[in-house]
Amino acid sequence: MYSIENQYLKIEVSSLGAELQSIFDKEMKQEVLWQGDKKYWGRRAPVLFPNVGRHSGDFYIWKGRKFSTKQHGFARDMNFDCVKEAGEELVFLLRDTEETRKYFPFAFELQISYCLSGRELEVNWKVKNLGQETMFFTIGGHPAFRVPVLEGTVQTDYKLLFKEKEELKYRLICPGEGTADTSRIYKLSLKDYGEYTGCGIAEHMFDQDALIFDEGQIQWAAIGYPDGKPYISVECKEFTNFGIWSVPGAPFICLEPWMGRCDDHGFKGEISEKPGILKTDPADVFQKSYKIRVYKPESK
């Protein structure tokens, strides 16, 4: 376990999956990140690579060859090397192995860094193509935050907050498949919460798994306290996809910035034809970052 801290926050990250394990608010003296109770969901904030969600049938085709996959890829279950632990920054590194090439036939280097600044944590991904062919992948974050967090409150007291939106469109997951149901688009109506728009967190909001937002609709999202002020936010500029998820009845909400997502229901093409797929040419580097901000309630 590795840690960094400043006067506001203490961050802990495990070398397993380079997964964020703790965001401790030192001013409020409370943990912000979900702590992984297996009764609901045992993970906390896995990094999803080389695939976000599931491929149709749990496999994909590349150059006519079939490669078996599992939901959210393999990086979250592999040990990373911590290559930098200094000041308010941690950097972790993973390279391909003989085992990873059975599922993902590309030579790569994945670097994940965490950098603190005030009450904000920046998470940065760098994916380098070390091979001789174009590499195809998706990558995403999956941080889960404790909700409720204030004494005497319940989850349905809290809000989902957005900026400059009156309505969002989302898809749902096909039950039992883990692919996106493209047959129907749902609308999330929002109302004003001061400088934000948003909606309440309804009891049955996640009965059909995650809400999937495509087309770069969400560049900033937050969980709001009962008074409508932000509790935790995720800023993800120029990200193409976003997921909001929880297990029904569980005391956490995931705000998930993604670059790419699960397959559409029934997708049968080659991986290079998958909508939203990322591609990196030999020696090139794909880089993306998002920021988690922890807010102090105004009443405290």
Long-range contacts (C-beta under 8 A, 24 or more apart in sequence): 2-82, 2-85, 2-90, 4-85, 4-87, 4-88, 4-89, 4-90, 4-114, 4-116, 5-88, 5-116, 6-88, 6-116, 6-117, 6-118, 8-118, 8-119, 8-294, 9-116, 9-119, 9-121, 9-294, 11-90, 11-114, 11-116, 11-121, 13-90, 13-92, 13-114, 15-79, 15-80, 15-81, 15-82, 15-92, 16-77, 16-78, 16-79, 16-80, 17-46, 17-47, 17-75, 17-76, 17-77, 17-78, 17-80, 18-47, 18-75, 18-80, 18-92, 18-94, 18-112, 19-43, 19-44, 19-45, 19-46, 19-47, 19-76, 20-44, 20-45, 20-114, 20-123, 20-143, 21-45, 23-121, 23-292, 23-294, 25-294, 25-296, 27-296, 28-296, 28-297, 28-300, 30-149, 31-146, 32-145, 32-146, 32-149, 32-232, 32-294, 33-143, 33-144, 33-145, 33-146, 34-144, 34-145, 34-146, 34-251, 34-252, 35-146, 40-247, 40-249, 40-250, 40-251, 40-252, 41-144, 41-247, 41-250, 41-252, 43-76, 43-142, 43-144, 44-143, 44-144, 45-141, 45-142, 45-143, 45-144, 46-72, 46-76, 46-142, 47-75, 47-76, 47-112, 47-125, 47-139, 47-140, 47-141, 47-142, 48-72, 48-73, 48-75, 48-76, 48-138, 48-139, 48-140, 48-141, 48-142, 48-258, 49-73, 49-74, 49-75, 49-76, 49-110, 49-125, 49-127, 49-137, 49-138, 49-139, 49-140, 50-74, 50-75, 50-104, 50-106, 50-108, 50-137, 50-138, 50-139, 51-137, 51-138, 51-260, 51-262, 52-138, 52-139, 52-140, 52-241, 52-258, 52-259, 52-260, 52-261, 52-262, 53-178, 53-179, 53-180, 53-261, 53-262, 53-263, 54-177, 54-178, 54-179, 54-262, 54-263, 55-262, 55-263, 55-267, 56-177, 56-179, 56-263, 56-264, 56-265, 56-266, 56-267, 56-268, 60-263, 60-270, 60-271, 60-274, 61-269, 61-270, 61-271, 62-105, 62-136, 62-270, 62-271, 62-272, 63-270, 65-105, 67-102, 67-103, 67-104, 67-105, 68-103, 69-103, 70-103, 71-178, 72-142, 73-104, 74-100, 74-103, 74-104, 75-110, 80-112, 83-111, 84-113, 88-115, 88-116, 88-117, 89-113, 89-114, 89-115, 89-116, 90-114, 90-115, 95-130, 96-130, 104-137, 106-131, 106-133, 106-135, 106-136, 106-137, 107-131, 108-135, 108-137, 119-293, 119-294, 119-295, 119-296, 120-291, 120-292, 120-293, 120-294, 121-291, 121-292, 121-293, 121-294, 122-289, 122-290, 122-291, 123-289, 123-290, 123-291, 123-292, 124-287, 124-288, 124-289, 125-286, 125-287, 125-288, 125-289, 126-285, 126-286, 126-287, 127-280, 127-285, 127-286, 127-287, 128-280, 128-283, 128-284, 128-285, 128-286, 129-280, 129-281, 129-282, 129-283, 129-284, 129-285, 130-283, 131-282, 132-282, 133-282, 134-272, 134-279, 134-280, 134-281, 134-282, 135-279, 135-280, 135-281, 136-271, 136-272, 136-274, 136-277, 136-278, 136-279, 137-260, 137-277, 137-278, 137-280, 138-258, 138-259, 138-260, 138-261, 138-276, 138-277, 138-278, 139-258, 139-259, 139-260, 139-278, 139-286, 139-288, 140-241, 140-243, 140-256, 140-257, 140-258, 140-259, 140-260, 140-261, 141-234, 141-256, 141-257, 141-258, 141-290, 142-243, 142-254, 142-256, 143-234, 143-254, 143-255, 143-256, 143-292, 144-246, 144-252, 144-253, 144-254, 145-223, 145-231, 145-232, 145-252, 145-253, 145-254, 145-255, 146-251, 146-252, 147-201, 147-223, 147-231, 147-251, 147-252, 147-253, 148-251, 149-231, 150-225, 150-226, 150-297, 153-226, 155-201, 155-251, 155-253, 156-200, 156-201, 156-202, 156-203, 157-226, 158-200, 158-201, 158-223, 158-224, 158-225, 158-226, 158-231, 158-253, 159-193, 159-198, 159-199, 159-200, 159-201, 159-223, 159-224, 159-225, 159-226, 159-228, 160-198, 160-199, 160-200, 160-201, 160-221, 160-222, 160-223, 160-224, 160-244, 160-253, 161-193, 161-196, 161-197, 161-198, 161-221, 161-222, 161-223, 161-224, 161-228, 161-230, 161-233, 162-190, 162-196, 162-197, 162-198, 162-218, 162-220, 162-221, 162-222, 163-196, 163-197, 163-219, 163-220, 164-197, 165-190, 165-197, 165-217, 166-190, 166-197, 168-213, 168-217, 168-218, 169-213, 169-214, 169-217, 170-211, 170-212, 170-213, 171-211, 171-212, 171-214, 172-208, 172-209, 172-210, 172-211, 172-212, 173-208, 173-209, 173-210, 173-212, 173-262, 174-265, 175-208, 175-209, 177-265, 178-262, 179-262, 179-263, 179-264, 179-265, 179-266, 179-267, 180-212, 180-261, 180-262, 180-263, 180-264, 180-265, 181-265, 182-264, 182-265, 183-265, 186-211, 193-224, 193-228, 194-228, 194-229, 196-222, 196-224, 196-228, 196-230, 198-224, 198-228, 201-253, 204-248, 205-246, 206-245, 206-246, 206-247, 206-248, 207-248, 209-245, 210-243, 210-244, 210-245, 210-254, 210-256, 211-243, 211-244, 211-245, 212-241, 212-242, 212-243, 212-261, 212-262, 213-241, 213-242, 213-243, 213-244, 214-240, 214-241, 214-261, 214-276, 215-240, 216-240, 216-241, 217-242, 218-242, 221-255, 222-255, 223-253, 223-255, 225-297, 227-297, 227-298, 227-299, 229-295, 229-297, 229-298, 230-293, 230-295, 231-294, 231-295, 231-297, 232-292, 232-293, 232-294, 232-295, 233-292, 233-293, 233-295, 234-290, 234-291, 234-292, 234-293, 235-290, 235-291, 235-293, 236-290, 236-291, 237-290, 239-288, 239-290, 240-276, 241-276, 257-290, 259-288
